[in-house]
Amino acid sequence: MTEIYRVACAAGFSGDRTDVAKPLVDELLKQGGPSCLIFESLAERTLALAQLERSQHPDLGYEPLLKEMLEPVLADCLNGGVPIVGNFGAANPEGAAKLITTIAKQKGFPSIRIAIVKGDDVSSKEFRAQLEGFLSVEDQALLAQSKLVSANVYLGAREIADALSAGAQVVVTGRVADPALTVGPLMAHFKKDWADWDFLGAATMAGHLLECGAQVTGGYFADPGIKDVPHIAQLGFPIVEFNSQGVICVTKPPATGGLVNRMTVTEQLLYELHDPAQYLTPDVVADITHAQIADLGQDRVIVSGVEGHQKPSHLKANICIDGGWLAEAEISYAGFHAQERAQLAAKIIRERLHDLEIRVDYIGSSSVFLSDSGEGPQFKSQARFEDIRMRIATAHSDRSQALRVCREVTALYTCGPAGGGGVRTSIKPRLNTLVCLIPQECIHASYEFFKG
């Protein structure tokens, strides 16, 4: 009988639910056999925001919900031999490891083995000149005139696998490719060659199915009356069962809401996949053009036939630079002529702030389909818009200039038009993102055990 390795995902982004890990761990322990719990909590800009936080608070910069995520399950995982892998280290993996050590000691585990994956941060002064050489001429100019906030390359799974093979009970990473959180445990367990492209391709797509959490178990899939999802308020998060032949079975804990069927799995399989024949990751180029999906019923779906090709020569890097300030202000108009009054308010703001680039959105009517210039479709029927929520926004390098939007919208309370209310304003730092490719040989990743 082919041995099964189970990987459960308890987070799909930073800010995800924190009460979902316990049912996953309970199911892993109930089923027995080798398994791993992963947390995927980094989006493209999450890491840059974490870098900003660490610059203000040096002890922070890791996943802000880390304690709430791990505290309910850490003891069960340690007692049950279920390793935990997460990119919840963000901009401060050492800080995350320190917190996990504290939680473990409180739970009666004074000697927990935590490994930290290093090498994704390429923002050092020593690497700066080399980094600039990988950018386009236009982006080089932007970087030269801006403050660098963060620069991180997407690492692969090898260091995660090596750390687990060396006995790590928890592996903390910063920026790794999302599927790497799954590929690492699978490679550590099955001990496959790093040139076994088909196995790596299948492991990568297993990670891709898991990486967004409840998206594959019905969350993002739900559309009432068209794609109904049972008990959606109590969604179960996904578990992948994987064997040495690269066959994937997607499921979830049985006593949870949501669903796993051919459609949920197909949607997630294709999610963010620009080319089904060439899904580029640091470890392999995955290919799903010959993949087969079989619905077994009872929230179990098999995916087989995934192939892989030699890994890319370069790694993707995200470079975040200071983008000045983003100011936003909203005001509502309701009742008769709400549309006309909202449009007059926008006209007033544009005239008074004619020297700023202004974006206007009419939330709930045309905001979703507006262009970046703020020029959207025309209103068709006054009857449809008995209330209008208008948003005014601008971006500026000078905070005081951006703040003018907030002040002018607030002034609409009494300066008209009639009936405006519910003003909300905010101003916050803005980040701009540059992207480049860095040759793999320029990146030196490693892992080390935390000595806290």
N, C-alpha and C positions, 0 to 999 in steps of 0.2 A: 504494500500500500504506500502510495506517494505521500511523503510528509508534507503537512500544511504549515505555513507560517502566517500568522495573523498580524495585521497592522491596523490599528484603530486611530482615527483622527478626531481630536477633541477641540479643534479650533480651526477656522478657515480664514481668520483675519484678526488684527488687533481690535479688541472691543467685542469679540464674539461672546456668546453665552458661557457662563462659568459653571453651570450646573449639569453639563452634559458628559463630563469625563467619568463620573461614577458609574453610570449604567454601562459604559464601554468597558471599564476595567472589570466590573462584576461579570460581564459576559466573557471576557478573555479568560478570567480565572475559572469560570464555570466550564468552559470548553477545554481548558488545559492545553498543554503543548506550548511550543515556543511562540512568543508574541512580543509586540512593541506598541507603545502609545506615543503618538506624535502630536505636536501642537504647531500649526502653521499660522504665524501671527504677524507677518511682514507683507505689506503691499509696497508699491513702487516708492511712495513718498513717506511711508511710515518711518523708515530708517532715518531720513533727513530730519524729520520732526523730532525723532529721538536724539539725534545729534544736537539739535537746538536745545532740547531739554537738558542734556548732559552739560552743555556749555554754561548753563545757568545753575545747574545743580549736579556737581561732579559725581555724586553717588547714584544718580538716576540715569535714565537713558535706555533702560531695558523695558520690556513689556509691563505697562502699568498695572495690569490685572494678574500679574504672575502669581502672587500669593493666593488670590481667589481661585486661579486655575489649578494649582498644584496641591494646595493644602488638603482638599477632600480625598485625594487619591494617592498621595506620595507614599504613605505607610503601606497601603495595599500593594502598590507596585513593587516596593522594596521587599516586602515579605513574600510576594508571589513570584519574584524574579522577572518582572516585566520592565524592561528598560524604557526610559523616557527620552525622546529626542525632540528638540524644539528650537526654532529660530527666534525664541523669545529673548535671546541675548541682545538683539537689536544693536544699538550703539555702545552697549556696555555689558558684554558677556560676563566679565568678572563680577560686576555688580549683581547680575542675575544669579551667578553661582554662589555668591555670598549669601543672598537671600534664601536660596534653596538649602544651603548648609544650615542656616538658622532654623528653617522649618523642620529639616530632618532631625536636628538635635532636640527640638521641642517634641518631636514624635518618638524620641528614643533611639535615634540612629546617629551616633556621634561620628561615625567614620564612613559616611557616604562617599562614593567615588564619582566625582563630577569631572567630565572632560570638557574643555573649551576648544572650539575650532577657531583657528586664527588664519589670517591672510586675506580676508575679503576687503579690509580697509586699505585703500590705496591713496589716501589723502595726505600722506606725509610729505614734508618738504623735499625729502630725498627723491620721492617718486613724481613730484609735481612736473618737472621738465619732461620726463618721459611720458607722463599722462597727456600733456598738451600735444605731444607729437601724434597721438592717436585720434585727435579731434580734427574736424574739418576746419578750414581757414576761418569760416564765419564763427564757429563755436570757440575757436581759440581766442578770437577777439572778445567774445562775450565773457569768457573765463578771465581774460586779462583785466577787464574793467569791473569785475565783480568779486565779491567775497566768496570764497569756496566754503560751503557748509559741510558737504560730505562727498565722498567718492568711494563707491563700493562695487566690487566685481562679484558676479554670481559664481560662487564656487560649486563644485560637484560633490559627490557622495563619498569619495575615497576616505577622507579624514574621519567622517562619521563612522564608516565601516571599521576603520583601523582602531578608533577609540572603543567601539563596542567589543571588538575582538580582544582588546587589551583589558577588558573587564569593567568598562564604564557602566554605571547604573543610570546616569543621566548625562546626555550630551547636549551642551549649550552651543548654539551657533549664532552668528550674525547673519549676513546676507549669503544664503546659499540658494541655488535653484530650488523652487518649491518641491519638485518630485524627489530631490536628493534626500529629503527627510525620510522617504520610504525606501529609496534605492539603497541607502547606506545599511539599514538593518537587514534587508534582503541579501545584499552581497556578503555581509558579515556572517549570516546564518548559512547560506548555501555555498559559500566559498567558491564562487564562480570566478573565472578569469576575467580581468578587466577589458579583454578584447572579445568577450562573448557578447557580440552586439545584439543578437536576438533576445538573449536573456535580459540584457540591460534595457533594450527597447520595451520589453514587456513590463519590467520593474518600473520604468519611467512612467508608463501609462497607468500603472497601478497607483503611483504617486500622484499623477495628474487627476485621477478619479477621486482621490482622497483630499486633495489639497484645499478645496474650497468648502470643506466641511459639509454642512447640510444641503448644499446645492444638489448633490447627487442622491439625497434621500428625500427629495420632494420640496425643499424650501424655495429655492429660486425658480423651481419648475411650476409652482402652483399658479393657476389661473381659474378662478371659480366659474363653474359651469362648462368649462372647456377641458381643464386638466385639474380635476378635484383631488385634493390630498387629505386623507383622513387624519384627524387629531393633530392638525398642523401646529397647534400651540405647544405640543409636547414632542417635537421632532426628535427622533433618534439620529445620532451622528453615525458616519459610515465605518464599516469594518471591511477590509479586503483580506480574503484568504488566497494565498499564493503558493504555488508549488514549483518544484525544480524545473518543470517544463515551461514555465512562464504562463501558465493558465491562471486567470484572475477570476475570482468570484467576489462580487460586491454584495454586501448585506448590511444589516444593522441589528442592534439589540431587539429581541422579539417583543418586549413589552413597552415599546415606544411608538410614538406617532410617526407620520410620514409614510413614505413608500419607496421601494426600490423596484423598478421595472425596466423594460427595454427602453422606454422613452427617456426616463430620468438618466439612465446610464449613457444613452446615445448623446443627449444634450451636453452632459458634462465631458464626455469623450471628445466632442468637437469644440468645446469651449476654448476660446483664445488660440485655436489651432489654425494658423494661417495657411499652412500647407499640410494636409494629412499625410503626405509622403515624406515630409521633412520637418519634423518637430525637433528643433535644435535645442539641446541641453548640453551642459558641460561634459557629460559622460557618454553621450550617444546621440545619434540622430534617429529618433523613433519614427516608425512608419506604420500607419494603421490602415493602409489601402487594402490589405487582405484580411483585416480583422473580422471576426464573426462574433455576433452577440446573440446569446440564447437566454430566454427568460424561463427560469425553472419554477416560477411561482413562489409564493410565501416569502417575498422580499429577497430573492436570490437571483442574481444575473451573472452568467458566465461570459467572459470576454477572452477569446483565444485568437491565435494567428497574428499577433502583433510582431513586427519584425524590427530590426535595428541595423544601423549602418555606422561606419566609423565616426567617432566623435569629431566635432568641429575643431578647427585649428585655433579659434579665437574664443574668448569669453566676453560676454556682454558686461558693460560697466555703466552704472547710473551715476552721474555727477550732478549734484544739486548746488546751485549758487543762490546767493541772496537776490531776491526779486523785488525788493522794496516792500511796499505796504499795500495790502488789500483792504479797502474800506467798503462796507456794505450798509445799506439802510433800507428799511421796508416801511410801508404805510398802507393802510387799507381804506378803500372807499366802498360804501354799501348803498343799496337802494336805487332809486330813480336816477338815471344818468351816471351811474357809477363808472361806466366805461369812459364817458366823456370827461368826467372830473379827473380820473386817473391819467388820461392822456394830457390834459391840461397841466397837471402837476409835473409830468415828465417834461413838457415843453418849458415850464418855468425853470426847472433844474438845469436843463440844457442851456438855456439862455444865461442863467446866472453863473454857470460853470463852463462857459464856452471854451475856455483854455484847457480843459481837461478832457481826456478820452472817457466818455461815459457809456456804460451799458445799462439799458433799461429792459426789465423783464416784467411781464404781467403774469404772475404766478397763478397757475390753475387754468389759464386760457391759452396762452401762446408761448409760455416760457420754455417748455421742453424742446420746441422746434425752432427756437431763435438761432440766428447765426451768432458768431462771436462778436460781430459788430453791434449786436443789439437791435438789428432791423429784422423784424419777424413778420409773420402773416398778419393780414388785416382782420379785425373783428368782423364777424358776419352778422351777428344778431344780438342786439342789446338784451333781449329776453334771456339769453344764455348766461349773461354776466350780471347777476344781481349783486355780486360783490367781487371786488378786484383787489388783489394784493400786489402792490407794485414794489419792485426791487430796483434800487439804483446802486451801481457799483463802479469803482474805479481802482486802478492800480497806479502807484506812483512811487518813485524812489524817495521822495520827501514825505515824511509822515504828516507834517502839518498841511501839506497840499491835499493828501488823501483824506484827511480829517474834515475837509470842507464839505464833502458829500454828506457826512453824518450831520453836520450842523445845518446844512440847507434843508435836508429832509425833515429834521426836527422842527425847523421854522415853519414848515407847512401846516403845523397845528393851527396857527392863527393867521398866517399869511395867505392861506387859501391854496387850492379851492376848498369849497365847503365840505364838511363832513369827514375830513381825514382823521384817522385815529389808529391806535395800536402801533406807534412807531417803535421800531427796534433797530439799534445801530451796533456795529462792531468794527474794530480795526485790528488787524493782525499781520504779522510778518508773512511775506509771500515768498515762495520758493519757485525757482525755475529749474528745469531738468535738462541736462545734456546727456546724450547717449553716445557711446563709442564701443569699439571692439578692441580687445587687448589680446595679443598672442598668449596662448596658454603657458608658454615657457617663461614668460615674464612674471608670472604669479607663483609665489612660493607659499603654499598653504601647509598648515601643520595642525597638530592638536597637542594639548598638554593637560595634565590633571591639575585641578584647582587645589591650591594649598592655602586654604583659608582658616 
